[in-house]
């Protein structure tokens, strides 16, 4: 169950953090690479998994306070005292090692640091975990409901060291130079920007809807059964529409284009009018279609397909919105 929770929450967080991740990657490295993208996603899931295994299951009622195991070799004695690999002590020992193997791999993959850094940081993270358990999650609970085990410090640190050694044959000894910032507006770049636009709209809509729900619950004192979810969703959609439209009107570019480091260049006068056209023929048009009650899903899908097809076939992958407004794109 902790693993499933980590995967689910990791996926949700990955979606929420995609836009800033794309923006940082394009500014620091000139683009996205599949290996580093997967590695950062793995790091996110690993952090959540460690938290889940540290805190869960959270006791709901009375529970017995546990103490401290100061002997780091006790876990090994328990493992050898049992019967084969089915002994729970053996499984616990192996899982404690395996839990930190990804950390050693990621330290070498993402930051190009070796065995010493992976081992020392693995020990530090393990100590933080054990201290969190010892203090009852830093005072939230009156006493520890999980055992502080010095044997876990040994096995977790060993796992980080093993992960660093396992990753060594697959990576170069010297860090590869950062790629130069791409000067071409490629189809991949355009599609990533469009995806960021959609996610930004969805996240803005959800955030405002949550705020409206909170206002109904805590300021207007509406009961949970009386919260108007349709009102919250509508207000969120309108707020996201106004936000994305204002950004296009002021800057000539969308949030997604800013993330992938391209900007819109005006081609017709008056510029504000054609920027409005560009917004309504792009992400703004998609937002409007999702609000149409009848067959809104089919219309939105058709609009997305047409937008991608035009971006694929048009010169410099301008897309439907840029062609309609007479605008072009330049890299930053």
C-alpha positions as a Markdown table, in Angstrom:
| # | Residue | x | y | z |
|---|---|---|---|---|
| 1 | Unk | 0.0 | 0.0 | 0.0 |
| 2 | Unk | 2.8 | 2.6 | 0.7 |
| 3 | Unk | 4.3 | 1.8 | -2.7 |
| 4 | Unk | 1.0 | 2.3 | -4.4 |
| 5 | Unk | 0.4 | 5.6 | -2.6 |
| 6 | Unk | 3.9 | 6.8 | -3.6 |
| 7 | Unk | 3.3 | 5.9 | -7.3 |
| 8 | Unk | -0.2 | 7.6 | -7.4 |
| 9 | Unk | 0.9 | 10.7 | -5.5 |
| 10 | Unk | 4.2 | 10.8 | -7.6 |
| 11 | Unk | 2.2 | 10.8 | -10.8 |
| 12 | Unk | -0.1 | 13.6 | -9.6 |
| 13 | Unk | 2.9 | 15.7 | -8.5 |
| 14 | Unk | 4.7 | 15.0 | -11.7 |
| 15 | Unk | 1.8 | 16.5 | -13.6 |
| 16 | Unk | 1.6 | 19.5 | -11.3 |
| 17 | Unk | 5.4 | 20.1 | -11.6 |
| 18 | Unk | 5.8 | 19.5 | -15.3 |
| 19 | Unk | 5.5 | 23.2 | -16.4 |
| 20 | Unk | 8.2 | 24.5 | -14.0 |
| 21 | Unk | 10.4 | 21.4 | -14.8 |
| 22 | Unk | 10.2 | 22.1 | -18.5 |
| 23 | Unk | 11.0 | 25.8 | -17.9 |
| 24 | Unk | 14.0 | 25.0 | -15.8 |
| 25 | Unk | 15.3 | 22.3 | -18.2 |
| 26 | Unk | 15.1 | 24.6 | -21.2 |
| 27 | Unk | 16.9 | 27.4 | -19.4 |
| 28 | Unk | 19.6 | 25.3 | -17.9 |
| 29 | Unk | 20.1 | 22.6 | -20.6 |
| 30 | Unk | 18.4 | 23.9 | -23.7 |
| 31 | Unk | 15.8 | 21.2 | -23.7 |
| 32 | Unk | 14.5 | 17.9 | -22.3 |
| 33 | Unk | 16.4 | 14.6 | -22.5 |
| 34 | Unk | 14.4 | 11.3 | -21.9 |
| 35 | Unk | 17.0 | 9.9 | -19.5 |
| 36 | Unk | 17.1 | 12.9 | -17.2 |
| 37 | Unk | 13.3 | 13.3 | -17.3 |
| 38 | Unk | 12.8 | 9.7 | -16.3 |
| 39 | Unk | 15.5 | 10.1 | -13.6 |
| 40 | Unk | 13.8 | 13.2 | -12.1 |
| 41 | Unk | 10.5 | 11.3 | -12.1 |
| 42 | Unk | 12.1 | 8.4 | -10.4 |
| 43 | Unk | 13.6 | 10.7 | -7.8 |
| 44 | Unk | 10.1 | 12.2 | -7.1 |
| 45 | Unk | 8.5 | 8.7 | -6.7 |
| 46 | Unk | 11.5 | 7.6 | -4.5 |
| 47 | Unk | 11.1 | 10.5 | -2.1 |
| 48 | Unk | 7.4 | 9.9 | -1.8 |
| 49 | Unk | 8.0 | 6.2 | -1.3 |
| 50 | Unk | 10.5 | 6.8 | 1.5 |
| 51 | Unk | 8.0 | 9.1 | 3.2 |
| 52 | Unk | 5.2 | 6.6 | 2.8 |
| 53 | Unk | 7.3 | 3.7 | 4.3 |
| 54 | Unk | 8.5 | 6.0 | 7.1 |
| 55 | Unk | 5.1 | 7.3 | 8.2 |
| 56 | Unk | 2.6 | 4.6 | 7.2 |
| 57 | Unk | 0.5 | 3.0 | 8.6 |
| 58 | Unk | -0.4 | 6.0 | 10.9 |
| 59 | Unk | -2.0 | 4.7 | 14.1 |
| 60 | Unk | -5.6 | 5.8 | 14.5 |
| 61 | Unk | -6.3 | 4.8 | 18.1 |
| 62 | Unk | -4.2 | 3.6 | 21.0 |
| 63 | Unk | -0.8 | 2.1 | 20.3 |
| 64 | Unk | 2.2 | 0.9 | 22.2 |
| 65 | Unk | 5.2 | 3.1 | 22.3 |
| 66 | Unk | 8.3 | 1.5 | 20.9 |
| 67 | Unk | 11.9 | 2.1 | 22.0 |
| 68 | Unk | 15.3 | 2.2 | 20.4 |
| 69 | Unk | 17.4 | -0.6 | 19.0 |
| 70 | Unk | 21.0 | 0.6 | 19.7 |
| 71 | Unk | 22.7 | -2.6 | 18.4 |
| 72 | Unk | 23.2 | -2.3 | 14.7 |
| 73 | Unk | 24.0 | -6.0 | 14.3 |
| 74 | Unk | 20.7 | -7.2 | 15.9 |
| 75 | Unk | 18.9 | -7.2 | 12.6 |
| 76 | Unk | 21.6 | -9.4 | 11.1 |
| 77 | Unk | 21.4 | -11.8 | 14.1 |
| 78 | Unk | 17.6 | -12.0 | 13.6 |
| 79 | Unk | 18.0 | -12.7 | 9.9 |
| 80 | Unk | 20.5 | -15.6 | 10.4 |
| 81 | Unk | 18.4 | -17.0 | 13.3 |
| 82 | Unk | 15.4 | -17.6 | 11.1 |
| 83 | Unk | 14.6 | -20.3 | 8.5 |
| 84 | Unk | 15.7 | -19.3 | 5.0 |
| 85 | Unk | 14.7 | -16.3 | 2.9 |
| 86 | Unk | 11.1 | -16.5 | 4.1 |
| 87 | Unk | 12.1 | -15.3 | 7.5 |
| 88 | Unk | 10.6 | -11.8 | 7.9 |
| 89 | Unk | 13.9 | -10.6 | 9.3 |
| 90 | Unk | 15.6 | -11.5 | 6.1 |
| 91 | Unk | 13.0 | -9.8 | 4.0 |
| 92 | Unk | 13.2 | -6.7 | 6.1 |
| 93 | Unk | 16.9 | -6.6 | 5.8 |
| 94 | Unk | 16.8 | -7.0 | 2.1 |
| 95 | Unk | 14.1 | -4.3 | 1.7 |
| 96 | Unk | 16.0 | -1.8 | 3.8 |
| 97 | Unk | 19.0 | -2.3 | 1.4 |
| 98 | Unk | 16.9 | -2.2 | -1.8 |
| 99 | Unk | 15.0 | 0.9 | -0.6 |
| 100 | Unk | 18.2 | 3.0 | -0.9 |
| 101 | Unk | 19.7 | 1.5 | -4.0 |
| 102 | Unk | 17.8 | 4.0 | -6.2 |
| 103 | Unk | 19.3 | 6.9 | -4.2 |
| 104 | Unk | 22.8 | 5.8 | -5.1 |
| 105 | Unk | 21.9 | 5.4 | -8.7 |
| 106 | Unk | 20.2 | 8.8 | -8.9 |
| 107 | Unk | 23.1 | 10.6 | -7.1 |
| 108 | Unk | 25.4 | 9.5 | -9.8 |
| 109 | Unk | 22.9 | 9.9 | -12.7 |
| 110 | Unk | 21.5 | 13.4 | -11.9 |
| 111 | Unk | 24.4 | 15.1 | -10.1 |
| 112 | Unk | 27.4 | 13.1 | -11.3 |
| 113 | Unk | 28.6 | 12.4 | -7.7 |
| 114 | Unk | 30.4 | 9.3 | -6.7 |
| 115 | Unk | 30.5 | 6.7 | -3.9 |
| 116 | Unk | 31.4 | 9.1 | -1.1 |
| 117 | Unk | 28.6 | 11.5 | -1.7 |
| 118 | Unk | 26.0 | 8.7 | -2.3 |
| 119 | Unk | 27.0 | 6.9 | 0.9 |
| 120 | Unk | 27.2 | 10.0 | 3.1 |
| 121 | Unk | 23.9 | 11.5 | 1.9 |
| 122 | Unk | 22.3 | 8.0 | 2.2 |
| 123 | Unk | 23.4 | 7.9 | 5.8 |
| 124 | Unk | 22.0 | 11.4 | 6.4 |
| 125 | Unk | 18.6 | 10.6 | 4.9 |
| 126 | Unk | 18.4 | 7.4 | 6.8 |
| 127 | Unk | 19.2 | 9.2 | 10.1 |
| 128 | Unk | 16.5 | 11.8 | 9.3 |
| 129 | Unk | 14.0 | 9.0 | 8.8 |
| 130 | Unk | 14.9 | 7.2 | 12.0 |
| 131 | Unk | 14.8 | 10.5 | 13.9 |
| 132 | Unk | 11.4 | 11.3 | 12.5 |
| 133 | Unk | 10.2 | 7.9 | 13.8 |
| 134 | Unk | 11.9 | 8.3 | 17.2 |
| 135 | Unk | 10.3 | 11.7 | 17.8 |
| 136 | Unk | 6.8 | 10.6 | 16.9 |
| 137 | Unk | 6.9 | 12.6 | 13.6 |
| 138 | Unk | 8.5 | 15.5 | 15.3 |
| 139 | Unk | 6.0 | 15.8 | 18.2 |
| 140 | Unk | 2.8 | 15.1 | 16.3 |
| 141 | Unk | 2.4 | 11.9 | 18.2 |
| 142 | Unk | 3.1 | 11.7 | 22.0 |
| 143 | Unk | 5.7 | 8.9 | 21.5 |
| 144 | Unk | 7.3 | 6.9 | 18.7 |
| 145 | Unk | 5.0 | 4.3 | 17.0 |
| 146 | Unk | 7.9 | 3.1 | 14.8 |
| 147 | Unk | 11.2 | 1.7 | 16.0 |
| 148 | Unk | 14.4 | 3.7 | 15.8 |
| 149 | Unk | 16.8 | 1.0 | 14.6 |
| 150 | Unk | 20.5 | 1.6 | 14.2 |
| 151 | Unk | 20.6 | -1.5 | 11.9 |
| 152 | Unk | 18.4 | 0.4 | 9.4 |
| 153 | Unk | 21.2 | 3.1 | 9.3 |
| 154 | Unk | 23.6 | 0.4 | 8.2 |
| 155 | Unk | 21.4 | -1.3 | 5.7 |
| 156 | Unk | 20.1 | 1.9 | 4.1 |
| 157 | Unk | 23.6 | 3.3 | 3.8 |
| 158 | Unk | 24.8 | 0.1 | 2.3 |
| 159 | Unk | 22.0 | 0.3 | -0.2 |
| 160 | Unk | 23.0 | 3.8 | -1.3 |
| 161 | Unk | 26.6 | 2.6 | -1.8 |
| 162 | Unk | 25.5 | -0.4 | -3.8 |
| 163 | Unk | 23.4 | 1.8 | -6.0 |
| 164 | Unk | 26.3 | 4.1 | -6.7 |
| 165 | Unk | 28.5 | 1.2 | -7.7 |
| 166 | Unk | 25.8 | -0.4 | -9.9 |
| 167 | Unk | 25.4 | 2.9 | -11.8 |
| 168 | Unk | 29.1 | 3.3 | -12.4 |
| 169 | Unk | 29.5 | 1.1 | -15.6 |
| 170 | Unk | 26.6 | 2.9 | -17.3 |
| 171 | Unk | 27.8 | 6.4 | -17.0 |
| 172 | Unk | 30.9 | 8.4 | -18.1 |
| 173 | Unk | 33.4 | 9.3 | -15.6 |
| 174 | Unk | 33.3 | 12.9 | -16.6 |
| 175 | Unk | 30.2 | 15.0 | -16.8 |
| 176 | Unk | 29.0 | 15.7 | -20.3 |
| 177 | Unk | 28.9 | 19.3 | -21.3 |
| 178 | Unk | 25.6 | 21.1 | -21.2 |
| 179 | Unk | 24.0 | 21.2 | -24.7 |
| 180 | Unk | 23.8 | 24.5 | -26.4 |
| 181 | Unk | 20.4 | 26.1 | -26.4 |
| 182 | Unk | 18.5 | 25.0 | -29.5 |
| 183 | Unk | 17.8 | 27.7 | -32.0 |
| 184 | Unk | 15.2 | 25.7 | -34.0 |
| 185 | Unk | 11.5 | 25.7 | -33.3 |
| 186 | Unk | 11.0 | 22.0 | -33.6 |
| 187 | Unk | 7.7 | 20.1 | -33.6 |
| 188 | Unk | 8.7 | 18.4 | -30.3 |
| 189 | Unk | 9.3 | 21.8 | -28.8 |
| 190 | Unk | 6.0 | 23.1 | -30.0 |
| 191 | Unk | 4.1 | 20.0 | -28.7 |
| 192 | Unk | 5.8 | 20.3 | -25.2 |
| 193 | Unk | 4.8 | 23.9 | -25.1 |
| 194 | Unk | 1.2 | 23.1 | -26.0 |
| 195 | Unk | 1.1 | 20.4 | -23.3 |
| 196 | Unk | 2.3 | 22.9 | -20.8 |
| 197 | Unk | -0.4 | 25.3 | -21.8 |
| 198 | Unk | -3.1 | 22.7 | -21.2 |
| 199 | Unk | -1.6 | 21.7 | -17.9 |
| 200 | Unk | -1.3 | 25.3 | -16.8 |
| 201 | Unk | -5.0 | 25.9 | -17.6 |
| 202 | Unk | -6.1 | 22.7 | -15.7 |
| 203 | Unk | -4.0 | 23.5 | -12.7 |
| 204 | Unk | -5.2 | 27.1 | -12.6 |
| 205 | Unk | -8.8 | 25.9 | -12.9 |
| 206 | Unk | -8.4 | 23.4 | -10.1 |
| 207 | Unk | -6.6 | 25.9 | -7.8 |
| 208 | Unk | -9.4 | 28.5 | -8.1 |
| 209 | Unk | -12.1 | 25.9 | -7.7 |
| 210 | Unk | -10.5 | 24.7 | -4.5 |
| 211 | Unk | -10.4 | 28.3 | -3.2 |
| 212 | Unk | -14.0 | 28.8 | -4.1 |
| 213 | Unk | -14.9 | 25.5 | -2.3 |
| 214 | Unk | -13.0 | 26.7 | 0.7 |
| 215 | Unk | -14.8 | 30.0 | 0.7 |
| 216 | Unk | -18.2 | 28.2 | 0.7 |
| 217 | Unk | -17.1 | 25.9 | 3.5 |
| 218 | Unk | -15.3 | 28.2 | 5.9 |
| 219 | Unk | -16.5 | 31.8 | 5.1 |
| 220 | Unk | -20.1 | 31.2 | 4.0 |
| 221 | Unk | -20.5 | 28.3 | 6.4 |
| 222 | Unk | -22.1 | 26.1 | 3.8 |
| 223 | Unk | -22.3 | 22.4 | 4.9 |
| 224 | Unk | -20.2 | 19.9 | 3.0 |
| 225 | Unk | -23.3 | 18.5 | 1.3 |
| 226 | Unk | -24.3 | 22.0 | 0.2 |
| 227 | Unk | -21.1 | 23.0 | -1.6 |
| 228 | Unk | -21.8 | 24.0 | -5.2 |
| 229 | Unk | -19.1 | 22.1 | -7.1 |
| 230 | Unk | -20.5 | 23.3 | -10.5 |
| 231 | Unk | -20.1 | 26.9 | -9.4 |
| 232 | Unk | -16.6 | 26.3 | -8.2 |
| 233 | Unk | -15.6 | 24.6 | -11.5 |
| 234 | Unk | -17.2 | 27.4 | -13.6 |
| 235 | Unk | -15.4 | 30.2 | -11.6 |
| 236 | Unk | -12.2 | 28.3 | -11.9 |
| 237 | Unk | -12.6 | 27.9 | -15.7 |
| 238 | Unk | -13.4 | 31.6 | -16.1 |
| 239 | Unk | -10.4 | 32.6 | -14.0 |
| 240 | Unk | -8.1 | 30.4 | -16.0 |
| 241 | Unk | -9.5 | 31.8 | -19.2 |
| 242 | Unk | -8.9 | 35.3 | -18.1 |
| 243 | Unk | -5.4 | 34.6 | -16.8 |
| 244 | Unk | -4.2 | 32.8 | -20.0 |
| 245 | Unk | -5.8 | 35.4 | -22.2 |
| 246 | Unk | -4.2 | 38.3 | -20.3 |
| 247 | Unk | -0.8 | 36.7 | -20.6 |
| 248 | Unk | -1.1 | 36.3 | -24.4 |
| 249 | Unk | -2.5 | 39.8 | -24.7 |
| 250 | Unk | 0.4 | 41.4 | -22.7 |
| 251 | Unk | 3.3 | 39.3 | -23.9 |
| 252 | Unk | 2.2 | 37.8 | -27.2 |
| 253 | Unk | 3.1 | 34.3 | -26.0 |
| 254 | Unk | 1.5 | 31.6 | -24.0 |
| 255 | Unk | 2.7 | 30.1 | -20.7 |
| 256 | Unk | 3.9 | 26.9 | -22.5 |
| 257 | Unk | 5.8 | 28.9 | -25.1 |
| 258 | Unk | 7.6 | 30.8 | -22.3 |
| 259 | Unk | 8.4 | 27.4 | -20.7 |
| 260 | Unk | 10.1 | 26.1 | -23.8 |
| 261 | Unk | 11.8 | 29.5 | -24.4 |
| 262 | Unk | 10.0 | 30.7 | -27.5 |
| 263 | Unk | 8.1 | 34.0 | -28.0 |
| 264 | Unk | 5.4 | 35.2 | -30.3 |
| 265 | Unk | 6.3 | 38.0 | -32.8 |
| 266 | Unk | 3.6 | 40.3 | -34.0 |
| 267 | Unk | 3.0 | 40.4 | -37.8 |
| 268 | Unk | -0.1 | 42.5 | -38.2 |
| 269 | Unk | -1.5 | 45.7 | -36.8 |
| 270 | Unk | -3.1 | 46.5 | -34.4 |
| 271 | Unk | -1.1 | 44.0 | -32.4 |
| 272 | Unk | -3.6 | 43.6 | -29.5 |
| 273 | Unk | -6.4 | 42.7 | -31.8 |
| 274 | Unk | -4.4 | 39.9 | -33.5 |
| 275 | Unk | -3.1 | 38.7 | -30.2 |
| 276 | Unk | -6.7 | 38.2 | -29.1 |
| 277 | Unk | -7.3 | 36.3 | -32.4 |
| 278 | Unk | -4.2 | 34.2 | -31.7 |
| 279 | Unk | -5.5 | 33.4 | -28.2 |
| 280 | Unk | -9.0 | 32.4 | -29.4 |
| 281 | Unk | -7.6 | 30.2 | -32.2 |
| 282 | Unk | -5.3 | 28.5 | -29.7 |
| 283 | Unk | -5.5 | 27.7 | -26.0 |
| 284 | Unk | -8.4 | 30.1 | -25.5 |
| 285 | Unk | -10.5 | 28.4 | -28.1 |
| 286 | Unk | -9.9 | 25.0 | -26.4 |
| 287 | Unk | -11.1 | 26.5 | -23.1 |
| 288 | Unk | -14.2 | 27.8 | -24.7 |
| 289 | Unk | -15.0 | 24.4 | -26.3 |
| 290 | Unk | -14.7 | 22.6 | -23.0 |
| 291 | Unk | -17.5 | 24.8 | -21.7 |
| 292 | Unk | -19.9 | 24.0 | -24.5 |
| 293 | Unk | -22.5 | 21.7 | -22.9 |
| 294 | Unk | -23.3 | 19.6 | -26.0 |
| 295 | Unk | -20.6 | 17.2 | -27.3 |
| 296 | Unk | -17.9 | 19.4 | -25.7 |
| 297 | Unk | -15.5 | 16.4 | -25.4 |
| 298 | Unk | -15.7 | 15.6 | -29.1 |
| 299 | Unk | -15.3 | 19.2 | -30.1 |
| 300 | Unk | -12.3 | 19.7 | -27.9 |
| 301 | Unk | -10.6 | 16.5 | -29.2 |
| 302 | Unk | -11.2 | 17.6 | -32.8 |
| 303 | Unk | -9.7 | 21.0 | -32.0 |
| 304 | Unk | -6.6 | 19.4 | -30.5 |
| 305 | Unk | -6.1 | 17.1 | -33.4 |
| 306 | Unk | -6.5 | 19.9 | -35.9 |
| 307 | Unk | -4.1 | 22.1 | -33.9 |
| 308 | Unk | -1.4 | 19.3 | -33.8 |
| 309 | Unk | -1.9 | 18.5 | -37.5 |
| 310 | Unk | -1.5 | 22.1 | -38.6 |
| 311 | Unk | 1.6 | 22.6 | -36.3 |
| 312 | Unk | 3.1 | 19.4 | -37.8 |
| 313 | Unk | 2.6 | 20.5 | -41.5 |
| 314 | Unk | 3.0 | 24.3 | -41.3 |
| 315 | Unk | 6.2 | 26.2 | -41.8 |
| 316 | Unk | 8.3 | 26.4 | -38.6 |
| 317 | Unk | 5.5 | 24.6 | -37.0 |
| 318 | Unk | 3.5 | 27.8 | -36.4 |
| 319 | Unk | 0.2 | 26.1 | -35.8 |
| 320 | Unk | -3.4 | 27.2 | -36.2 |
| 321 | Unk | -3.3 | 30.1 | -33.8 |
| 322 | Unk | -0.2 | 31.7 | -35.2 |
| 323 | Unk | -1.3 | 31.3 | -38.8 |
| 324 | Unk | -4.7 | 32.9 | -38.0 |
| 325 | Unk | -3.1 | 35.9 | -36.3 |
| 326 | Unk | -0.2 | 36.3 | -38.7 |
| 327 | Unk | 2.3 | 35.9 | -35.9 |
| 328 | Unk | 5.5 | 33.9 | -35.9 |
| 329 | Unk | 7.7 | 32.3 | -33.2 |
| 330 | Unk | 11.3 | 33.0 | -32.3 |
| 331 | Unk | 13.6 | 31.3 | -29.8 |
| 332 | Unk | 14.8 | 33.2 | -26.8 |
